[in-house]
Amino acid sequence: MSLDFLAGFTIFMLALIMVVSMVPGLLAGLESSGIDYDAVAYRTGVILVEDPGWPVYPPWEMNDEAHKDEIERMGLAVSKETPNILLSTKVDAFFNDSFFTPDDYRSKAIFGDIPYSYNFSLNISQPDGSYELKQTGDPLPLGGYGYIRRVVKIKEPGAADIGYDSSFNETTLDPSKPRIFTVQLDFSQLLDPDVGPAYRIDPRTEPVNITITDFGAYLNRTDPSVDNATLKSVTFWKMDPTRPMPRFTKIPFSYSTADSSLYTLTIGGNPYNLTPDTKVFDNDNISFVLKPAATSLFTLDQNSILDIRFTFDDGNPQSTFMNGTFRYDYANVTIPALSTGVLEVAVW
């Protein structure tokens, strides 16, 4: 009798366990099908303001149409160490809805299997007290949507405005030698870990902005007829000081092919490639912007030194005395103060 009871009790317990394990599956169709839109909006807001996106180097916002599929995540933060501090170049790229499609926003920012509708907006304070509104997505419905608001700061890239400096006005050089004005970036200084990411000059993630003004002050005024000088080329050179016998080597680059995704060069407001061979007059400004997409091609690291060399050549005698090295560093580059903004995410 005891063996029969034990066998029966065992079969009963096995059957009970099977029934209990099957009940949740039987009731699955009766569960609520509601979606917590607030949770989706909150998650999306966290991704946008606390993550720099992927890829990081070169940054996702520098990808063009041919490489858009390489973008996995569209975060706006300067870095993971700076939540709520956004980089302006990422913000501008994110709100470019002529480049990104609704499916891009759903797959690279919202991350949901459901085809959510959305509205992203960012109000950015301006120095004059006004606000600039950036927005993309659908108009907000009357009700029934998830919502999150985040107060953020926005970082603008630094810029070097190079006016007249007597140390660059070298009048004693051989009059037949070309003049070379160099803007030098020492990555070991720029990427100093003691400088917080929110205030760091990082050419890997933000553009290098250079503007040469007061060019007429450098012209060779010993000849009254001189009112311009010829900018022959802009070239890139790099050096790693940690290597034995370090020296600068010219970086192979398509200097004669203009590519606005890599750089822009304007002289007197007119665009040129890096071999302009054109005249720069008294009142002309030379404006050069080197973008992270180009910097990523130079295989630079935290020990590298990058030279951007502007070569002027008019034969003998030269028409300009501009020559020397300008340090693109924290002492000479103007870094704008962080501006305040409000990011709003709505999902339904």
Secondary structure, 3 states (H helix, E strand, C coil): CHHHHHHHHHHHHHHHHHHHHHHHHHCHHHCCCCCCHHHHHHHHHHHHHHCCCECCCCCHHHCCHHHHHHCCECCCECCCCCCCEEEHHHHHHHCCCCCCCHHHHHHHHHCCCCCCCEEEEEEEECCCCCEEEEEEECCCCCCCCEEEEEEEEEECCCEEEECCCHHHECCCCCCCCCEEEEEEEEHHHHCCCCCCHHHCCCCCCCCEEEEECCHHHHECCCCCCCCEEEEEEEEEEEECCCCCCCCCEECCCCCCCCCCCCEEEEECCEEECCCCCEEEECCCCEEEEECHHHHHHHCCCCCCEEEEEEEECCCCCCCECECEEEECCCCCCECCCCEEEEEEEEEC
